[in-house]
Amino acid sequence: QVQLVESGGGLVQPGGSLRLSCAASGATLDDYAIGWFRQAPEKEREGVSCISMRDTSTYYANSVKGRFTISRDNAKNTVYLQMNSLRPEDTANYYCAAVHYSRDYYCLGGHYYGMDFWGKGTLVTVSS
């Protein structure tokens, strides 16, 4: 069982930056792919980014390419999402989730279904 805890959300002005963290416990993340997903009010949850903990594979949604960067620290069992040039449409609850590497295609395809473990989320609000 993997427990995931997100942190780093908050209120930021358009054009600003935030770094989200996803800290894992209960298991090593070496055998998982970790993804960031977001859900805005009355919208479907969508994949934002994903990283394999076993190799360098990553995924970014088209809407965040060039602005967001996902990274990992295997020693700290933590995944980060650096978000730059934030826009009001980035406002959402951001969740991290883990899936075993044998099914990492869910994560690396940006699909929220099929993920094994979820955190409770952190709210990001982009507003002036």
C-alpha contacts under 8 A as a table, 3 or more apart, distances in Angstrom:
res1	aa1	res2	aa2	distance
1	Q	26	G	5.88
1	Q	27	A	6.76
1	Q	117	F	7.87
2	V	24	A	6.60
2	V	25	S	5.87
2	V	26	G	4.90
2	V	27	A	5.59
2	V	98	A	7.89
2	V	117	F	6.38
3	Q	24	A	5.57
3	Q	25	S	5.20
3	Q	26	G	6.02
3	Q	117	F	7.21
3	Q	118	W	7.52
3	Q	119	G	6.99
4	L	22	C	6.32
4	L	23	A	5.67
4	L	24	A	4.64
4	L	25	S	6.66
4	L	96	C	7.12
4	L	97	A	7.29
4	L	117	F	7.50
4	L	118	W	6.31
4	L	119	G	4.64
4	L	120	K	7.82
5	V	21	S	7.96
5	V	22	C	5.49
5	V	23	A	5.26
5	V	24	A	6.55
5	V	96	C	7.88
5	V	119	G	5.31
5	V	120	K	6.85
5	V	121	G	7.57
6	E	20	L	6.94
6	E	21	S	5.51
6	E	22	C	4.50
6	E	23	A	6.51
6	E	95	Y	6.95
6	E	96	C	6.77
6	E	119	G	6.43
6	E	120	K	7.17
6	E	121	G	5.84
6	E	122	T	5.94
7	S	20	L	5.71
7	S	21	S	5.24
7	S	22	C	6.64
7	S	121	G	7.95
7	S	122	T	6.03
8	G	18	L	6.96
8	G	19	R	5.88
8	G	20	L	4.51
8	G	21	S	6.15
8	G	122	T	7.18
9	G	18	L	7.08
9	G	19	R	7.62
9	G	20	L	6.30
9	G	122	T	5.29
9	G	123	L	5.20
9	G	124	V	4.88
9	G	125	T	7.88
10	G	18	L	7.98
10	G	122	T	7.94
10	G	123	L	6.14
10	G	124	V	5.03
10	G	125	T	6.07
11	L	124	V	6.18
11	L	125	T	4.73
11	L	126	V	5.92
11	L	127	S	7.12
12	V	16	G	5.99
12	V	17	S	7.18
12	V	18	L	7.64
12	V	86	L	7.99
12	V	124	V	7.81
12	V	125	T	6.28
12	V	126	V	5.00
12	V	127	S	6.29
12	V	128	S	7.64
13	Q	16	G	5.48
13	Q	86	L	7.64
13	Q	126	V	5.41
13	Q	127	S	5.02
13	Q	128	S	4.99
14	P	85	S	6.95
14	P	86	L	5.38
14	P	87	R	5.07
14	P	88	P	6.36
14	P	126	V	5.75
14	P	127	S	6.00
14	P	128	S	6.51
15	G	84	N	7.01
15	G	85	S	4.12
15	G	86	L	4.86
15	G	87	R	6.37
16	G	84	N	6.14
16	G	85	S	5.47
16	G	86	L	5.48
17	S	82	Q	7.46
17	S	83	M	5.40
17	S	84	N	4.39
17	S	85	S	6.23
17	S	86	L	6.18
18	L	82	Q	6.18
18	L	83	M	5.25
18	L	84	N	6.74
19	R	80	Y	6.74
19	R	81	L	5.56
19	R	82	Q	4.41
19	R	83	M	5.91
20	L	80	Y	5.52
20	L	81	L	4.99
20	L	82	Q	6.43
20	L	83	M	7.83
21	S	78	T	6.79
21	S	79	V	5.86
21	S	80	Y	4.55
21	S	81	L	6.51
22	C	78	T	5.45
22	C	79	V	5.10
22	C	80	Y	6.21
22	C	96	C	6.34
23	A	76	K	7.85
23	A	77	N	6.17
23	A	78	T	4.51
23	A	79	V	6.69
24	A	27	A	7.38
24	A	28	T	7.71
24	A	29	L	7.31
24	A	77	N	5.61
24	A	78	T	6.11
25	S	28	T	7.25
25	S	77	N	7.45
28	T	31	D	7.08
28	T	77	N	6.55
29	L	32	Y	5.25
29	L	33	A	7.65
29	L	53	M	6.45
29	L	74	N	6.94
29	L	77	N	5.98
30	D	53	M	5.14
30	D	54	R	5.94
30	D	74	N	6.85
31	D	53	M	6.49
31	D	54	R	6.54
31	D	100	H	6.03
31	D	101	Y	5.56
32	Y	52	S	6.57
32	Y	53	M	5.79
32	Y	54	R	7.43
32	Y	98	A	6.11
32	Y	99	V	5.39
32	Y	100	H	4.40
32	Y	101	Y	4.71
32	Y	104	D	7.37
33	A	50	C	6.93
33	A	51	I	5.64
33	A	52	S	4.20
33	A	53	M	5.53
33	A	54	R	7.81
33	A	98	A	5.70
33	A	99	V	5.43
33	A	100	H	6.31
33	A	101	Y	5.68
33	A	104	D	5.68
33	A	107	C	6.64
33	A	108	L	7.92
34	I	50	C	5.59
34	I	51	I	5.49
34	I	52	S	6.40
34	I	53	M	7.30
34	I	79	V	7.33
34	I	96	C	6.84
34	I	97	A	5.67
34	I	98	A	4.58
34	I	99	V	6.64
34	I	107	C	7.05
35	G	47	G	7.41
35	G	48	V	7.46
35	G	49	S	5.60
35	G	50	C	3.93
35	G	51	I	6.32
35	G	96	C	5.49
35	G	97	A	5.30
35	G	98	A	6.39
35	G	107	C	5.85
35	G	108	L	7.89
35	G	110	G	7.84
36	W	47	G	6.35
36	W	48	V	5.43
36	W	49	S	5.20
36	W	50	C	6.11
36	W	81	L	7.74
36	W	94	Y	6.73
36	W	95	Y	5.64
36	W	96	C	4.50
36	W	97	A	6.50
37	F	45	R	6.64
37	F	46	E	5.49
37	F	47	G	4.44
37	F	48	V	5.09
37	F	49	S	7.05
37	F	94	Y	5.68
37	F	95	Y	5.14
37	F	96	C	6.17
37	F	97	A	7.63
37	F	112	Y	7.10
38	R	45	R	5.56
38	R	46	E	5.54
38	R	47	G	6.60
38	R	48	V	6.72
38	R	92	A	5.82
38	R	93	N	5.41
38	R	94	Y	4.31
38	R	95	Y	5.93
39	Q	43	K	6.25
39	Q	44	E	6.12
39	Q	45	R	4.41
39	Q	46	E	6.43
39	Q	92	A	5.24
39	Q	93	N	5.34
39	Q	94	Y	6.66
40	A	43	K	5.36
40	A	44	E	7.41
40	A	45	R	7.44
40	A	91	T	6.62
40	A	92	A	4.28
40	A	93	N	6.32
41	P	92	A	7.31
45	R	112	Y	7.11
46	E	110	G	7.08
46	E	111	H	7.20
46	E	112	Y	6.71
47	G	50	C	7.93
47	G	60	Y	7.95
47	G	61	A	6.63
47	G	107	C	7.80
47	G	110	G	4.25
47	G	111	H	5.93
47	G	112	Y	6.29
48	V	59	Y	7.85
48	V	60	Y	5.79
48	V	61	A	5.14
48	V	64	V	7.12
48	V	110	G	6.71
49	S	58	T	7.17
49	S	59	Y	5.08
49	S	60	Y	4.41
49	S	61	A	6.30
49	S	70	I	6.76
49	S	108	L	7.78
49	S	110	G	6.84
50	C	58	T	5.38
50	C	59	Y	4.94
50	C	60	Y	6.80
50	C	70	I	7.10
50	C	107	C	5.81
50	C	108	L	5.66
50	C	110	G	7.18
51	I	56	T	7.20
51	I	57	S	5.88
51	I	58	T	4.48
51	I	59	Y	6.63
51	I	70	I	6.87
51	I	71	S	7.25
51	I	72	R	7.75
51	I	107	C	7.88
51	I	108	L	7.13
52	S	55	D	5.72
52	S	56	T	6.33
52	S	57	S	5.44
52	S	58	T	6.47
52	S	101	Y	7.37
52	S	104	D	7.37
52	S	108	L	7.87
53	M	56	T	7.58
53	M	72	R	7.44
53	M	74	N	7.36
54	R	101	Y	7.78
57	S	108	L	7.64
58	T	70	I	7.87
58	T	108	L	6.39
59	Y	107	C	7.86
59	Y	108	L	5.23
59	Y	109	G	6.87
59	Y	110	G	7.02
60	Y	64	V	6.52
60	Y	65	K	5.84
60	Y	68	F	7.99
60	Y	110	G	7.71
61	A	64	V	5.59
61	A	65	K	6.33
61	A	110	G	7.24
62	N	65	K	5.33
64	V	67	R	5.40
64	V	68	F	5.61
65	K	68	F	6.21
66	G	69	T	7.74
67	R	83	M	6.14
67	R	84	N	5.12
67	R	85	S	6.07
67	R	86	L	7.72
68	F	81	L	6.69
68	F	82	Q	5.47
68	F	83	M	4.47
68	F	84	N	6.00
69	T	81	L	5.67
69	T	82	Q	5.06
69	T	83	M	6.63
70	I	79	V	7.27
70	I	80	Y	5.66
70	I	81	L	4.56
70	I	82	Q	6.33
71	S	79	V	5.77
71	S	80	Y	5.22
71	S	81	L	6.56
72	R	77	N	7.77
72	R	78	T	5.91
72	R	79	V	4.27
72	R	80	Y	6.02
73	D	76	K	5.39
73	D	77	N	5.98
73	D	78	T	5.35
73	D	79	V	6.23
74	N	77	N	4.80
74	N	78	T	6.49
75	A	78	T	7.85
83	M	86	L	6.60
86	L	90	D	6.48
86	L	126	V	6.73
87	R	90	D	5.40
87	R	91	T	7.57
87	R	126	V	6.11
87	R	127	S	8.00
88	P	91	T	5.64
88	P	125	T	7.39
88	P	126	V	4.74
88	P	127	S	5.87
89	E	126	V	7.59
90	D	124	V	7.55
90	D	125	T	7.51
90	D	126	V	6.71
91	T	123	L	7.79
91	T	124	V	5.37
91	T	125	T	4.61
91	T	126	V	5.43
92	A	123	L	6.05
92	A	124	V	5.55
92	A	125	T	6.64
93	N	121	G	5.94
93	N	122	T	5.51
93	N	123	L	4.34
93	N	124	V	6.06
94	Y	121	G	5.24
94	Y	122	T	5.28
94	Y	123	L	6.09
94	Y	124	V	6.97
95	Y	118	W	6.99
95	Y	119	G	5.90
95	Y	120	K	6.54
95	Y	121	G	4.31
95	Y	122	T	6.58
96	C	118	W	6.03
96	C	119	G	5.65
96	C	121	G	7.05
97	A	115	M	6.34
97	A	116	D	7.16
97	A	117	F	5.37
97	A	118	W	4.37
97	A	119	G	6.29
98	A	115	M	5.86
98	A	116	D	5.74
98	A	117	F	5.16
98	A	118	W	6.67
99	V	103	R	6.56
99	V	104	D	6.11
99	V	106	Y	7.87
99	V	107	C	7.11
99	V	114	G	7.43
99	V	115	M	4.87
99	V	116	D	4.94
99	V	117	F	6.80
100	H	103	R	5.69
100	H	104	D	6.25
100	H	116	D	7.36
101	Y	104	D	4.67
103	R	106	Y	6.26
103	R	107	C	8.00
104	D	107	C	5.29
104	D	108	L	6.04
105	Y	108	L	4.94
105	Y	109	G	5.65
106	Y	109	G	5.28
106	Y	110	G	6.36
106	Y	111	H	5.05
106	Y	112	Y	7.06
106	Y	113	Y	7.18
106	Y	114	G	6.19
106	Y	115	M	6.96
107	C	110	G	5.09
107	C	111	H	5.69
107	C	112	Y	7.00
107	C	115	M	7.13
108	L	111	H	7.64
111	H	114	G	7.40
112	Y	115	M	6.01
115	M	118	W	7.61
